[in-house]
């Protein structure tokens, strides 16, 4: 005994299955990155004037700069270059304000080539200038 269902043949089922999959896929697409929790790539902020000077200058060099983190008319002097325990090229310098406050700062070159200022480890540092 053979049952024949013409509406269930492959020719009839395949387009319906394809259509259903297509509709489901189209419903998921508007969610885009939200479904996969992807965040867009963010570019790193440009280095500060102090970091820029220290990365390019040799020990013994100094400059007068304005920097948002330290204030206006600050004197920056490169004291020494050294290799950190992580193997990064680093420079230690001194920042001095026109009121005489000083702070030791360190910048290091990361593996991707960018120079970054090391976090402050001794308190707040110099008073932020105007």
N, C-alpha and C positions, 0 to 999 in steps of 0.2 A: 504494500500500500504506500503510495507516494503522495506527500502533501506538497502542493505547489502554491506558494504565496508570491504572486508577481510583484507586489509592492515591497517585498523584502529582498529583492535581488540586489546584487552588488551595484548594478547601475542605478538603482533607486537609493540605496543606503549610502554609498560613498559621497555623493554630493551633499546629502543632508549632514553627514558627520563633518565633512569639510566646512560646511557653512556654520555649523555650531562652533567648531574650533575657531574659525575666523572671527565670529561675533565675540566670543570670550576673549580672544587676544586683543581685539579692538577696544573692549571695555577696560582691559588692564593697562593699555598704553597711556591714557591721559595721566595716570599716576606717575609715570616716568621714574625719576630717581627716587621719589618718595617711597616706592615699594622696596628699593634696595638700600635705602639709607645712605646714599652717596652724597658727599658734600663736595662742592666745587673746589678746585685747587685755589689756594690763596697765595698771593705773592708775599714775600717777606717785606716788611717795611724797610725803607732805605736806611742805611746806617747813619748814626748821628754825626755831627761835625767832629766831635772828639774821636769817635771810632774811625772815621775816615782819615783824619790826620794821623792818628797813631798807627794805622795799618800801613801807611805809605812812608812815614818818616823813620829815620835811623836814630839810634840812641844818641842823646846829646842835643837833638833838634828841639826847638820850642816854637810855639805860635800863640797868638792872641785870637780867641774865637768867641762866638756867641753860640750857645748850645741850650736847648730847652730844658735839659736835665740839670744843668749846672749854673746857668745864668749868662749874663752879658759880660763881655770883656774879661773872659777868664784866660789865664795863662796855662797852657798845656806843655809839659816837658816830658820827653821820652827818656826814661832812666836806664832801662836795659831790655835786651831781647833774650829770650830763653825758650827752651823746649819743655812743655808741660809733661806731667806724668802720663797723660793720654797720648803723648807724641805730637801735640799740636804746637805750631809756632806761636809764641806769645810775646807780648811787650808789656812792660810795667812802666807806668808814667805817673806824674803828679799833676793834679789840677789845683790851681790856686786862684781864688777870687780876688777882686780888688780890695776886699776888706781883710785879706790875710788868711782866710780859712783855706785849708788844704785837704786834699783827699787823694789817696793812692788808688789808681784804677789799673785794671788789666784787660787787655783785649787779646783774643786768641783766634787763629784762623782754623775754621772747621774743615772737615774733610771735603765738603762741597766747595771750598774756596772762600766762603764768606767769612768776614771778620766780625766777631761778636764781643760785646763787653761782658766780662765775667760779673756775676751777681755780687752785690755789696755784701761783705761778711761782717763788717764792724759797724754796726749801728746804721744810722740814717745817712751819713755822709755830710757833705757841706750843705748849708742852707740854700735852698733853691733861690736863685737870683731873679731879679725883675726883668 
